[in-house]
Amino acid sequence: MASPSGAGVSVRLLRPLDRYILGEFLRIFVVTALGFPLLVIVIDATDNLGRYLARDLPMARLALSYVYYIPQSLFMVLPASVLFATVFTIGSLTRHSELTAAKASGISFYRLVAPLAIGAMIATGIGLVVGELVPIGTARRNVILGEQSSRNDDTRYGFAYAADEGRVYTIGQLDARLPGRINRLEIVRRGTGPDYPTVVTMANEGDWTGRQWHLREGVIHILPSDSTVQSLHYVGLRDHHMTESPSDLLQKATLPDEMRREALVRYIGAMQRSGVDVNPTRVDLMLRIAIPATCMIIFLFGAPLAASNPRGGAAFGVGIALATTVLFLMLVQLTKAVGGKGMLTPEFAAWIPSIVFGAAGIVLLARVRT
């Protein structure tokens, strides 16, 4: 009996050779994706162990902090893991003459490496998911390591606070010295429609009265829909819902690197309206998408590069992968510097590594023997 059409398509697209190549890729990818974070953790522990021990941290808590550090370290090395997996998979096919045999049987180089594209897509998906876990791990690690101690100073600048009832405060400056003062405040309460509209309250300054905040010189925007805005200007306003004391806001302030993507977008918008320079934060936001996407770009770069030296052994593969990884990490740091200083649009600057490796990959693919 004939097989269903879906099964037939699956068989045609993923032949035994495809499964073999994809399996080799995933095996190397998993090993490197787990091994690189461990290496990063060892390096970080070596550099900072004395500082952590000076805080009298128990070893169990220190070990737990590194468990929360895994998502961040994994996120940064995913493109390098894809590169290692690509280079060593193609290198193995070349050394064992499997690449030559495939070409002799009529399989082009582009068709042969197609399973690696599937592996790179899987890595991209993993990167997008891990990127959402990084802020959670960062926040919990900061608590364990006592990195929040600096937040208990009397003054804090440019932070967001998630309050009850779905309200988000974005604060330009908070002075917690008695009685307590706020400058450049924005309160966003997300709505669901005309019956419960979104309300954005902005204030130039405010004072803590002991039970609530007294806001001054601001405007209230009521948004029943995306195309309708009603604005009310005020000289003074007492917000009965904003009952968090200055000390509460200091202790629970949320840093940008502890925010997930959606919250970070709202934070950037609020900070821009307050006149705060958010270019570095805009770069970091775009890198959360650009770095996973680089997994696809790095595959296009690594596959023809690995096939360019038929006699290259393991040392050649390691050399290519390490050199490219160092270059990639340098480009990421350059991206942050250039975009953060406003020399280029932050969103464009975040894609510089992908553009560089993508252009090199296109040139190498065009020159590879098929």
C-alpha positions in Angstrom: 0.0 0.0 0.0 1.3 3.5 -0.8 2.7 5.5 2.0 1.0 8.8 2.9 2.2 11.8 1.0 3.6 13.4 4.1 5.8 10.4 4.9 6.9 10.3 1.3 8.0 13.9 1.4 9.8 13.2 4.7 11.7 10.3 3.2 12.8 12.3 0.2 14.0 15.3 2.2 15.8 13.3 4.9 17.7 10.4 3.3 20.0 8.1 5.2 23.0 10.2 4.3 21.2 13.3 5.5 20.4 11.6 8.9 24.0 10.5 9.1 25.4 14.0 8.6 22.8 15.6 10.8 23.6 13.1 13.6 27.3 13.8 13.4 26.6 17.5 13.6 24.2 17.3 16.6 26.6 15.0 18.4 29.5 17.5 18.1 27.2 20.5 18.7 25.9 19.0 22.0 29.4 18.3 23.3 30.7 21.8 22.5 27.5 23.5 23.7 27.8 21.9 27.1 31.6 22.1 27.2 32.1 25.7 26.4 29.9 27.0 29.3 31.9 24.9 31.7 35.1 26.4 30.4 33.6 29.9 30.7 32.6 29.1 34.3 36.0 27.9 35.2 37.6 31.1 33.8 35.1 33.2 35.7 35.6 31.3 38.9 39.4 31.7 38.6 39.1 35.4 38.1 36.6 36.2 40.8 36.9 33.4 43.4 38.8 35.7 45.8 36.2 38.4 45.6 33.3 35.9 46.2 35.0 34.3 49.1 35.6 37.7 50.7 31.8 38.0 51.0 31.8 34.8 53.1 29.7 32.9 50.5 29.2 29.2 51.3 30.5 27.0 48.6 27.0 25.5 48.0 25.6 29.0 47.3 28.6 29.8 45.1 28.0 26.6 43.1 24.3 27.4 42.8 25.2 30.8 41.4 27.1 29.2 38.6 24.1 27.0 37.8 22.2 30.2 37.1 25.1 31.4 35.1 24.8 28.5 32.6 22.1 30.2 30.4 24.2 33.3 29.9 27.4 31.5 29.0 25.5 29.0 26.8 23.8 31.9 24.9 27.1 33.5 24.0 28.8 30.4 22.8 26.0 28.9 20.6 27.4 30.3 17.4 30.9 28.9 18.3 29.3 25.5 18.9 27.6 25.6 15.5 30.9 26.5 13.9 32.8 23.7 15.7 30.1 21.2 14.7 30.1 22.3 11.1 33.9 22.4 10.7 34.4 19.0 12.3 31.5 17.3 10.5 32.7 18.6 7.1 36.3 17.8 8.0 35.4 14.2 8.9 33.6 13.8 5.6 36.6 15.2 3.7 39.3 13.1 5.5 37.4 9.8 5.0 36.8 10.7 1.3 33.0 10.6 1.9 32.7 14.1 0.4 34.5 13.0 -2.7 32.3 9.9 -3.0 29.2 11.9 -2.6 30.2 14.3 -5.4 31.1 11.4 -7.6 27.6 10.0 -7.1 26.1 13.2 -8.3 25.3 14.9 -4.9 26.4 18.5 -5.0 28.2 20.2 -2.0 25.2 22.4 -1.4 22.8 19.4 -1.2 25.3 17.5 1.0 25.5 20.2 3.7 21.7 20.9 3.7 21.2 18.8 6.9 23.7 21.1 8.6 21.2 23.9 7.9 18.6 22.0 9.8 21.1 21.7 12.7 21.8 25.5 12.5 18.1 26.2 12.6 17.7 24.0 15.7 20.6 26.0 17.3 18.9 29.3 16.5 15.7 28.1 18.1 17.6 27.0 21.2 19.3 30.4 21.3 16.0 32.3 21.2 14.6 30.2 24.1 17.8 30.4 26.2 17.9 34.2 25.6 14.6 34.5 27.5 16.1 32.4 30.4 19.2 34.6 30.7 17.5 37.5 32.6 15.9 35.1 35.1 19.3 33.4 35.8 21.1 36.8 36.0 18.6 38.2 38.5 18.9 35.1 40.8 22.6 35.0 40.5 22.9 38.6 41.4 20.9 37.9 44.6 23.1 35.0 45.5 26.4 36.8 44.9 25.2 39.9 46.7 25.6 42.0 43.5 22.5 44.0 44.6 24.3 45.5 47.5 25.0 48.6 45.5 21.3 49.1 44.9 20.8 49.9 48.6 22.5 53.4 48.2 20.3 56.4 48.7 20.2 57.3 45.0 19.5 55.2 42.0 19.2 56.2 38.3 17.4 54.7 35.3 15.6 51.6 36.4 12.3 49.9 36.2 10.0 48.4 38.8 7.2 45.8 38.3 4.4 46.7 40.7 1.1 45.0 41.5 -1.9 45.1 39.2 0.4 44.8 36.1 1.8 48.3 36.6 5.4 49.1 35.6 7.3 52.1 37.0 10.2 53.5 34.9 12.2 55.9 37.1 14.8 58.3 35.9 16.1 59.2 39.4 15.2 58.1 42.9 16.5 59.8 46.0 15.5 57.7 49.0 16.8 60.1 51.6 13.9 61.4 53.8 11.3 62.1 52.8 12.0 60.6 49.4 11.9 62.1 45.9 11.4 60.9 42.3 12.3 62.6 39.0 11.2 61.6 35.5 8.6 59.0 36.4 6.5 57.0 34.0 3.8 54.5 35.1 2.3 52.1 32.6 -0.8 50.1 33.3 -1.6 47.8 30.4 -5.3 47.6 29.4 -7.4 45.1 27.4 -9.6 47.5 25.4 -12.0 50.4 25.6 -13.6 49.0 28.8 -10.2 48.7 30.5 -7.9 51.1 28.6 -4.1 51.4 28.9 -3.1 54.3 31.1 0.3 56.0 31.0 1.0 58.4 33.8 4.0 60.7 33.5 5.4 63.1 36.1 8.4 65.4 36.1 8.9 64.8 39.9 7.2 63.5 43.0 7.6 63.3 46.8 6.9 60.5 49.2 4.2 61.6 51.8 4.7 58.6 54.1 1.9 56.5 52.7 1.9 57.3 48.9 3.5 59.5 46.3 2.5 63.0 45.5 3.3 63.6 41.8 3.7 67.0 40.1 3.8 68.5 36.7 2.8 65.7 34.5 0.3 64.2 32.0 -2.0 61.2 32.0 -2.5 59.4 28.6 -5.6 57.2 28.3 -5.4 54.8 25.3 -8.8 53.0 24.6 -7.3 51.7 21.3 -4.1 51.9 19.3 -5.4 54.9 17.3 -7.1 56.9 20.1 -5.3 58.9 22.8 -6.9 61.1 25.5 -4.4 63.3 27.5 -5.0 65.1 30.8 -2.4 67.5 32.1 -2.1 68.0 35.9 -0.2 70.2 38.3 -0.5 67.8 41.3 -1.7 64.2 41.7 -1.8 61.7 44.5 -1.5 58.2 43.2 -3.3 55.9 45.7 -2.0 52.8 44.0 1.7 53.8 44.2 2.3 52.8 47.8 5.8 51.5 47.5 8.2 53.4 49.7 11.5 54.7 48.5 13.3 51.8 50.2 11.0 49.3 48.5 11.9 50.7 45.1 15.6 50.6 45.9 15.6 47.0 47.0 13.4 45.6 44.2 14.8 47.7 41.3 15.1 45.7 38.1 18.2 46.1 36.0 17.9 46.0 32.2 19.9 42.7 32.0 17.4 41.1 34.4 14.4 42.0 32.1 13.0 39.7 29.5 12.6 41.0 25.9 9.0 42.4 26.2 9.8 44.2 29.5 13.0 45.6 28.1 11.2 47.0 25.0 8.9 48.9 27.4 11.8 50.0 29.5 13.7 51.4 26.5 10.6 53.3 25.3 10.0 54.9 28.7 13.7 55.8 29.1 13.8 57.4 25.6 10.7 59.5 26.5 12.5 60.6 29.7 15.6 61.7 27.7 17.9 59.0 29.0 20.6 57.6 26.7 19.5 54.0 26.0 21.8 53.1 23.1 23.8 50.4 25.0 20.5 48.9 26.1 19.1 48.9 22.6 22.2 47.1 21.4 21.8 44.4 24.1 18.2 44.0 23.1 18.9 43.5 19.5 21.8 41.1 20.3 19.3 38.8 21.9 18.0 38.2 18.4 21.1 38.7 16.4 23.3 36.2 18.2 20.9 33.2 17.8 20.4 34.2 14.1 24.2 34.2 13.7 24.0 30.4 14.1 22.6 30.2 10.6 25.1 32.7 9.2 28.1 30.9 10.8 27.0 27.6 9.2 27.2 29.3 5.8 30.7 30.5 6.7 32.1 27.3 8.3 30.9 24.7 5.7 32.9 25.9 2.7 35.8 27.0 4.9 36.2 23.4 6.2 36.0 22.0 2.7 38.7 24.3 1.4 41.5 22.2 2.9 41.0 18.5 2.0 44.0 17.4 3.9 43.2 19.4 7.1 43.2 17.3 10.2 41.8 17.9 13.7 44.4 20.6 14.4 43.3 22.5 11.3 39.6 22.3 12.4 40.4 23.4 15.9 42.5 26.3 14.6 39.7 27.5 12.3 37.1 27.2 14.9 39.0 28.9 17.7 40.2 31.8 15.5 36.7 32.4 14.2 35.3 32.3 17.7 37.8 34.8 19.0 36.9 37.1 16.0 33.2 36.7 16.6 33.5 37.6 20.3 35.7 40.6 19.4 33.0 41.8 16.9 30.3 41.5 19.5 32.3 43.7 21.9 32.9 46.1 19.0 29.2 46.1 18.3 28.5 47.1 21.9 31.0 49.9 21.8 30.0 51.3 18.4 26.3 51.0 19.0 26.5 52.2 22.6 28.3 55.4 21.6 25.8 56.1 18.9 28.4 55.9 16.1 26.0 53.6 14.3 22.3 52.9 14.8 22.3 50.4 17.8 20.0 48.0 15.9 22.2 48.0 12.9 25.4 47.7 15.0 24.1 44.5 16.6 24.0 42.8 13.2 27.7 43.7 12.4 29.0 40.1 13.3 26.2 38.5 11.1 26.9 40.9 8.2 30.7 40.2 8.3 30.4 36.4 8.5 27.5 36.4 6.1 29.4 38.3 3.4 32.5 36.0 3.9 30.2 32.9 3.8 28.7 34.0 0.5 32.1 34.5 -1.1 33.3 31.1 0.2 30.2 29.3 -1.0 30.5 30.9 -4.4 34.1 29.6 -4.7 33.6 26.1 -3.3 33.8 23.2 -5.7 30.4 21.6 -6.0 
